[in-house]
Amino acid sequence: MRGLRFTAWSVFCLDLVILAQFGWWLLTSTDPLGRNIMAGVTRLLASGLLGIGIALAVSSWLRSRAGLWLSLTLALIPLCWVLGAIVQSVWQ
């Protein structure tokens, strides 16, 4: 149970790093179209991470194995999305 909790929180923290990088890109970007698109993606990611964070905190507090697995699975989606984009950019 401890390992599952540690893994879920670690993946969630990696998602927060991705969110911070998106935010930094928004602050430093000068392209207006790219800013609008990235602002929407950042809002979508932030709202999703807020829900995942709440579910993760409640699951950790209640020691719910099913809740931790659900939070881990949902937290892996943005991470896989970004890793897929990185691999795709390498092959282009």
N, CA, C and O of each residue as an XYZ file, in Angstrom:
368
protein
N       0.813     -1.187      0.000
C       0.000      0.000      0.000
C       0.869      1.269      0.000
O       0.542      2.253     -0.662
N       1.978      1.230      0.751
C       2.872      2.387      0.782
C       3.494      2.655     -0.576
O       3.622      3.802     -1.003
N       3.881      1.573     -1.250
C       4.476      1.722     -2.575
C       3.502      2.308     -3.578
O       3.875      3.149     -4.395
N       2.259      1.869     -3.520
C       1.229      2.397     -4.411
C       0.991      3.880     -4.131
O       0.873      4.676     -5.062
N       0.922      4.245     -2.873
C       0.721      5.651     -2.502
C       1.902      6.499     -2.970
O       1.709      7.584     -3.518
N       3.126      6.008     -2.756
C       4.320      6.741     -3.187
C       4.336      6.916     -4.703
O       4.653      7.995     -5.203
N       3.997      5.859     -5.431
C       3.989      5.926     -6.891
C       2.938      6.908     -7.391
O       3.209      7.709     -8.286
N       1.749      6.850     -6.821
C       0.678      7.748     -7.256
C       1.052      9.207     -6.994
O       0.838     10.063     -7.853
N       1.603      9.493     -5.827
C       2.006     10.867     -5.525
C       3.173     11.311     -6.395
O       3.246     12.480     -6.774
N       4.087     10.401     -6.719
C       5.226     10.747     -7.575
C       4.770     11.111     -8.977
O       5.234     12.097     -9.550
N       3.863     10.320     -9.526
C       3.340     10.610    -10.865
C       2.563     11.929    -10.847
O       2.652     12.715    -11.789
N       1.809     12.168     -9.786
C       1.077     13.430     -9.666
C       2.048     14.607     -9.613
O       1.788     15.646    -10.221
N       3.148     14.463     -8.904
C       4.149     15.538     -8.837
C       4.803     15.775    -10.195
O       5.107     16.918    -10.538
N       5.024     14.718    -10.970
C       5.550     14.888    -12.324
C       4.560     15.650    -13.195
O       4.957     16.468    -14.025
N       3.270     15.382    -13.005
C       2.246     16.134    -13.728
C       2.266     17.608    -13.345
O       2.045     18.472    -14.193
N       2.526     17.901    -12.083
C       2.629     19.296    -11.655
C       3.831     19.984    -12.300
O       3.778     21.175    -12.606
N       4.910     19.236    -12.504
C       6.083     19.789    -13.194
C       5.717     20.126    -14.641
O       6.114     21.171    -15.154
N       4.966     19.249    -15.293
C       4.512     19.507    -16.659
C       3.635     20.750    -16.688
O       3.774     21.587    -17.579
N       2.732     20.876    -15.720
C       1.870     22.057    -15.644
C       2.700     23.320    -15.449
O       2.405     24.348    -16.058
N       3.721     23.260    -14.619
C       4.587     24.419    -14.397
C       5.333     24.791    -15.677
O       5.523     25.975    -15.955
N       5.754     23.806    -16.453
C       6.437     24.091    -17.709
C       5.487     24.722    -18.721
O       5.879     25.627    -19.457
N       4.244     24.253    -18.764
C       3.251     24.881    -19.636
C       3.021     26.330    -19.216
O       2.933     27.221    -20.061
N       2.924     26.560    -17.914
C       2.737     27.919    -17.418
C       3.908     28.812    -17.757
O       3.722     29.968    -18.135
N       5.110     28.287    -17.626
C       6.303     29.069    -17.968
C       6.314     29.405    -19.451
O       6.682     30.515    -19.834
N       5.913     28.453    -20.288
C       5.859     28.712    -21.728
C       4.854     29.818    -22.019
O       5.095     30.678    -22.866
N       3.727     29.794    -21.313
C       2.725     30.846    -21.508
C       3.271     32.219    -21.123
O       2.989     33.212    -21.794
N       4.042     32.275    -20.059
C       4.584     33.556    -19.612
C       5.646     34.104    -20.558
O       5.802     35.321    -20.661
N       6.372     33.244    -21.246
C       7.479     33.694    -22.075
C       7.171     33.700    -23.569
O       7.998     34.156    -24.358
N       6.022     33.213    -23.971
C       5.687     33.117    -25.387
C       5.234     34.454    -25.945
O       4.626     35.260    -25.239
N       5.536     34.686    -27.223
C       5.088     35.903    -27.905
C       4.113     35.601    -29.037
O       3.512     36.528    -29.581
N       3.940     34.353    -29.402
C       3.034     33.953    -30.473
C       1.587     33.987    -29.968
O       1.238     33.207    -29.082
N       0.730     34.879    -30.513
C      -0.628     35.002    -29.958
C      -1.486     33.757    -30.177
O      -2.239     33.377    -29.280
N      -1.396     33.115    -31.332
C      -2.197     31.915    -31.577
C      -1.736     30.772    -30.683
O      -2.558     30.062    -30.103
N      -0.438     30.595    -30.572
C       0.102     29.557    -29.707
C      -0.256     29.788    -28.248
O      -0.520     28.840    -27.509
N      -0.263     31.050    -27.836
C      -0.644     31.373    -26.451
C      -2.082     30.987    -26.167
O      -2.379     30.439    -25.105
N      -2.986     31.269    -27.110
C      -4.393     30.933    -26.907
C      -4.607     29.426    -26.827
O      -5.354     28.939    -25.978
N      -3.953     28.703    -27.708
C      -4.083     27.244    -27.696
C      -3.496     26.669    -26.413
O      -4.112     25.827    -25.760
N      -2.305     27.131    -26.061
C      -1.643     26.606    -24.869
C      -2.365     27.018    -23.593
O      -2.342     26.278    -22.609
N      -3.000     28.178    -23.591
C      -3.768     28.590    -22.419
C      -4.941     27.640    -22.190
O      -5.247     27.291    -21.049
N      -5.594     27.222    -23.270
C      -6.683     26.261    -23.138
C      -6.203     24.909    -22.646
O      -6.837     24.288    -21.793
N      -5.085     24.458    -23.187
C      -4.521     23.173    -22.757
C      -4.097     23.240    -21.291
O      -4.307     22.292    -20.534
N      -3.503     24.357    -20.898
C      -3.055     24.520    -19.517
C      -4.230     24.544    -18.554
O      -4.167     23.939    -17.484
N      -5.306     25.239    -18.925
C      -6.508     25.249    -18.070
C      -7.106     23.854    -17.955
O      -7.519     23.435    -16.874
N      -7.151     23.140    -19.068
C      -7.683     21.775    -19.055
C      -6.837     20.877    -18.157
O      -7.376     20.113    -17.356
N      -5.524     20.967    -18.288
C      -4.633     20.158    -17.459
C      -4.740     20.546    -15.990
O      -4.759     19.677    -15.118
N      -4.809     21.836    -15.712
C      -4.890     22.292    -14.321
C      -6.179     21.824    -13.650
O      -6.158     21.398    -12.495
N      -7.293     21.900    -14.363
C      -8.553     21.456    -13.761
C      -8.561     19.944    -13.560
O      -9.082     19.452    -12.559
N      -7.987     19.210    -14.505
C      -7.883     17.762    -14.335
C      -6.988     17.388    -13.164
O      -7.310     16.481    -12.396
N      -5.871     18.083    -13.028
C      -4.956     17.796    -11.917
C      -5.551     18.179    -10.574
O      -5.236     17.562     -9.556
N      -6.407     19.190    -10.562
C      -7.081     19.544     -9.320
C      -7.982     18.392     -8.868
O      -7.983     18.027     -7.693
N      -8.736     17.829     -9.791
C      -9.589     16.688     -9.457
C      -8.787     15.468     -9.042
O      -9.143     14.775     -8.089
N      -7.705     15.210     -9.759
C      -6.854     14.065     -9.420
C      -6.217     14.278     -8.049
O      -6.132     13.342     -7.254
N      -5.774     15.488     -7.770
C      -5.166     15.784     -6.472
C      -6.137     15.591     -5.320
O      -5.770     15.058     -4.273
N      -7.371     16.022     -5.512
C      -8.378     15.824     -4.472
C      -8.652     14.340     -4.271
O      -8.709     13.861     -3.138
N      -8.820     13.614     -5.374
C      -9.069     12.168     -5.273
C      -7.885     11.460     -4.626
O      -8.070     10.536     -3.833
N      -6.681     11.884     -4.957
C      -5.481     11.268     -4.392
C      -5.364     11.549     -2.901
O      -5.012     10.662     -2.124
N      -5.657     12.775     -2.504
C      -5.585     13.121     -1.080
C      -6.625     12.346     -0.269
O      -6.322     11.832      0.807
N      -7.843     12.265     -0.788
C      -8.897     11.532     -0.073
C      -8.569     10.045     -0.028
O      -8.761      9.401      1.003
N      -8.077      9.495     -1.134
C      -7.725      8.070     -1.164
C      -6.579      7.754     -0.219
O      -6.567      6.704      0.423
N      -5.616      8.663     -0.134
C      -4.508      8.449      0.802
C      -4.988      8.509      2.241
O      -4.566      7.715      3.082
N      -5.874      9.456      2.516
C      -6.379      9.625      3.878
C      -7.242      8.440      4.299
O      -7.165      7.985      5.440
N      -8.069      7.937      3.369
C      -8.936      6.802      3.683
C      -8.253      5.453      3.476
O      -8.835      4.411      3.779
N      -7.040      5.467      2.969
C      -6.281      4.256      2.660
C      -7.065      3.335      1.716
O      -7.189      2.131      1.937
N      -7.584      3.957      0.659
C      -8.381      3.240     -0.334
C      -7.485      2.802     -1.484
O      -6.971      3.629     -2.237
N      -7.307      1.503     -1.607
C      -6.472      0.967     -2.680
C      -7.089      1.265     -4.052
O      -6.373      1.628     -4.986
N      -8.399      1.115     -4.176
C      -9.069      1.374     -5.462
C      -8.946      2.848     -5.843
O      -8.718      3.165     -7.011
N      -9.092      3.741     -4.883
C      -8.951      5.164     -5.159
C      -7.542      5.542     -5.580
O      -7.349      6.386     -6.455
N      -6.559      4.911     -4.951
C      -5.167      5.171     -5.337
C      -4.883      4.675     -6.747
O      -4.202      5.350     -7.519
N      -5.401      3.500     -7.086
C      -5.211      2.984     -8.442
C      -5.885      3.883     -9.471
O      -5.325      4.141    -10.537
N      -7.085      4.357     -9.155
C      -7.791      5.259    -10.062
C      -7.013      6.560    -10.227
O      -6.851      7.047    -11.346
N      -6.532      7.124     -9.127
C      -5.755      8.359     -9.195
C      -4.466      8.158     -9.982
O      -4.077      9.019    -10.772
N      -3.812      7.041     -9.773
C      -2.581      6.746    -10.505
C      -2.855      6.626    -11.996
O      -2.112      7.167    -12.815
N      -3.913      5.923    -12.342
C      -4.259      5.750    -13.755
C      -4.578      7.087    -14.412
O      -4.117      7.366    -15.519
N      -5.362      7.908    -13.732
C      -5.704      9.218    -14.295
C      -4.494     10.141    -14.356
O      -4.389     10.953    -15.276
N      -3.583     10.034    -13.401
C      -2.389     10.877    -13.403
C      -1.395     10.448    -14.482
O      -0.570     11.253    -14.915
N      -1.464      9.197    -14.917
C      -0.567      8.723    -15.961
C      -0.945      9.256    -17.345
O      -0.100      9.301    -18.239
N      -2.187      9.653    -17.528
C      -2.644     10.106    -18.846
C      -1.861     11.323    -19.335
O      -1.336     11.275    -20.448
N      -1.750     12.422    -18.561
C      -0.961     13.561    -19.066
C       0.516     13.226    -19.245
O       1.164     13.734    -20.160
N       1.043     12.380    -18.379
C       2.452     12.006    -18.489
C       2.702     11.233    -19.784
O       3.676     11.500    -20.487
N       1.836     10.288    -20.097
C       1.967      9.533    -21.353
C       1.764     10.430    -22.561
O       2.413     10.252    -23.592
N       0.867     11.390    -22.432
C       0.610     12.337    -23.518
C       1.871     13.146    -23.833
O       2.227     13.309    -25.000
N       2.534     13.645    -22.815
C       3.745     14.440    -23.016
C       4.898     13.558    -23.509
O       5.655     13.963    -24.391
N       5.032     12.367    -22.948
C       6.092     11.462    -23.427
C       5.870     11.078    -24.881
O       6.831     10.958    -25.641
N       4.631     10.885    -25.274
C       4.319     10.592    -26.677
C       4.687     11.753    -27.581
O       5.190     11.546    -28.685
N       4.441     12.970    -27.124
C       4.810     14.152    -27.914
C       6.328     14.280    -28.044
O       6.840     14.686    -29.088
N       7.035     13.931    -26.977
C       8.508     13.988    -27.027
C       9.054     12.958    -28.007
O       9.937     13.265    -28.808
N       8.533     11.744    -27.947
C       8.986     10.699    -28.880
C       8.644     11.083    -30.306
O       9.457     10.884    -31.209
N       7.467     11.624    -30.526
C       7.071     12.037    -31.867
C       7.980     13.151    -32.398
O       8.320     13.155    -33.580
N       8.370     14.083    -31.546
C       9.241     15.169    -32.005
C      10.641     14.666    -32.324
O      11.324     15.235    -33.175
N      11.071     13.614    -31.656
C      12.396     13.041    -31.948
C      12.402     12.380    -33.322
O      13.394     12.466    -34.046
N      11.321     11.733    -33.681
C      11.271     10.998    -34.946
C      10.931     11.873    -36.135
O      10.975     11.391    -37.267
N      10.594     13.134    -35.933
C      10.276     14.016    -37.072
C      11.474     14.764    -37.540
O      11.383     15.546    -38.486
